[in-house]
Amino acid sequence: MRASSTGSQTGAPELGRAHYNQETTMSQTNEIKQVLCETLTSALLLAVGARTTEQTERAILLAGEIAAELDAASVKACQREAGRILQARYN
């Protein structure tokens, strides 16, 4: 019986580390997603404000590459944010 209680004692720190690692990974994933969303919003704004066709095309390609890393809901949120920024700037 003593061996099983010792096993559970050593298991607790391992579970704590696993939980910490999971939380850290989730936090890092959320941070990456936030950065990608901010970058996508900026790329969309660059595409709209570009001075040349070449600049517009490059910004659109960049936006497409970033959007491919996000889920559809996040892409829509970025599009809405870019639209809100443009509306505030030009109205």
VOPAGU-2260 file (C-alpha; in pm, 1 decimal, decimal comma):
REM VOPAGU-2260
SITE   aa  ch    i         X         Y         Z
SITE  MET   A    0       0,0       0,0       0,0
SITE  ARG   A    1     279,0     231,8      74,2
SITE  ALA   A    2     416,7     200,4    -278,5
SITE  SER   A    3      87,6     314,6    -426,7
SITE  SER   A    4      70,5     620,1    -203,3
SITE  THR   A    5     428,3     708,0    -299,2
SITE  GLY   A    6     335,0     665,1    -663,1
SITE  SER   A    7      46,1     905,1    -626,8
SITE  GLN   A    8     270,9    1155,7    -452,9
SITE  THR   A    9     518,4    1154,6    -738,3
SITE  GLY   A   10     232,2    1165,5    -986,9
SITE  ALA   A   11      92,4    1490,9    -846,7
SITE  PRO   A   12     392,1    1707,2    -946,1
SITE  GLU   A   13     390,6    1547,3   -1289,0
SITE  LEU   A   14      22,4    1630,5   -1330,7
SITE  GLY   A   15      93,8    1984,5   -1215,3
SITE  ARG   A   16     369,9    2020,6   -1473,6
SITE  ALA   A   17     145,5    1876,9   -1745,0
SITE  HIS   A   18    -129,8    2123,5   -1652,6
SITE  TYR   A   19     118,3    2413,4   -1650,5
SITE  ASN   A   20     257,1    2305,5   -1989,3
SITE  GLN   A   21     -95,5    2282,3   -2131,4
SITE  GLU   A   22    -183,3    2630,4   -2000,6
SITE  THR   A   23     143,0    2771,1   -2136,0
SITE  THR   A   24      82,7    2615,6   -2476,9
SITE  MET   A   25    -273,8    2751,0   -2486,0
SITE  SER   A   26    -150,2    3096,3   -2387,1
SITE  GLN   A   27     117,6    3091,9   -2655,9
SITE  THR   A   28    -137,4    2972,1   -2913,4
SITE  ASN   A   29    -370,3    3259,3   -2821,2
SITE  GLU   A   30     -84,8    3507,9   -2846,5
SITE  ILE   A   31      12,1    3375,2   -3189,9
SITE  LYS   A   32    -349,4    3394,3   -3304,8
SITE  GLN   A   33    -374,8    3753,1   -3179,9
SITE  VAL   A   34     -56,5    3853,1   -3363,7
SITE  LEU   A   35    -179,3    3684,2   -3682,3
SITE  CYS   A   36    -511,2    3868,2   -3655,2
SITE  GLU   A   37    -340,0    4203,2   -3606,6
SITE  THR   A   38    -108,7    4129,3   -3898,6
SITE  LEU   A   39    -397,9    4024,8   -4123,2
SITE  THR   A   40    -586,1    4343,0   -4037,4
SITE  SER   A   41    -276,0    4545,8   -4126,2
SITE  ALA   A   42    -231,0    4358,0   -4455,1
SITE  LEU   A   43    -593,6    4426,1   -4547,7
SITE  LEU   A   44    -544,7    4794,8   -4472,5
SITE  LEU   A   45    -226,4    4796,3   -4680,2
SITE  ALA   A   46    -412,9    4640,4   -4972,4
SITE  VAL   A   47    -678,9    4911,6   -4961,5
SITE  GLY   A   48    -432,9    5197,1   -4916,7
SITE  ALA   A   49    -168,4    5081,0   -5162,2
SITE  ARG   A   50     -58,2    5338,1   -5418,8
SITE  THR   A   51      16,8    5097,1   -5699,8
SITE  THR   A   52    -136,4    4781,0   -5839,5
SITE  GLU   A   53     181,4    4592,7   -5754,8
SITE  GLN   A   54     163,3    4702,2   -5390,8
SITE  THR   A   55    -203,6    4603,0   -5377,2
SITE  GLU   A   56    -129,3    4259,4   -5520,7
SITE  ARG   A   57     156,7    4202,6   -5276,9
SITE  ALA   A   58     -60,9    4302,3   -4981,4
SITE  ILE   A   59    -341,2    4073,2   -5100,9
SITE  LEU   A   60     -99,1    3781,4   -5132,5
SITE  LEU   A   61      32,3    3850,8   -4784,1
SITE  ALA   A   62    -321,4    3870,0   -4645,7
SITE  GLY   A   63    -404,7    3538,0   -4810,3
SITE  GLU   A   64    -101,8    3368,1   -4657,4
SITE  ILE   A   65    -189,8    3498,3   -4312,0
SITE  ALA   A   66    -558,9    3412,6   -4348,1
SITE  ALA   A   67    -464,6    3053,9   -4435,4
SITE  GLU   A   68    -324,6    3018,7   -4081,4
SITE  LEU   A   69    -649,5    3132,1   -3914,3
SITE  ASP   A   70    -998,4    2990,8   -3881,7
SITE  ALA   A   71   -1284,5    3147,0   -4078,6
SITE  ALA   A   72   -1430,3    3327,7   -3777,1
SITE  SER   A   73   -1097,7    3496,8   -3702,6
SITE  VAL   A   74   -1059,0    3604,2   -4065,7
SITE  LYS   A   75   -1409,0    3756,7   -4059,7
SITE  ALA   A   76   -1325,5    3938,8   -3736,7
SITE  CYS   A   77   -1011,6    4082,4   -3899,4
SITE  GLN   A   78   -1211,8    4193,3   -4201,4
SITE  ARG   A   79   -1465,5    4366,6   -3976,0
SITE  GLU   A   80   -1185,7    4537,1   -3781,2
SITE  ALA   A   81   -1020,1    4659,2   -4101,6
SITE  GLY   A   82   -1356,8    4789,0   -4221,2
SITE  ARG   A   83   -1413,9    4966,4   -3890,6
SITE  ILE   A   84   -1072,0    5131,4   -3909,7
SITE  LEU   A   85   -1128,7    5244,3   -4266,5
SITE  GLN   A   86   -1471,8    5379,5   -4187,0
SITE  ALA   A   87   -1337,5    5574,5   -3889,4
SITE  ARG   A   88   -1054,5    5712,2   -4098,4
SITE  TYR   A   89   -1257,6    5820,8   -4399,3
SITE  ASN   A   90   -1581,6    5934,0   -4233,8
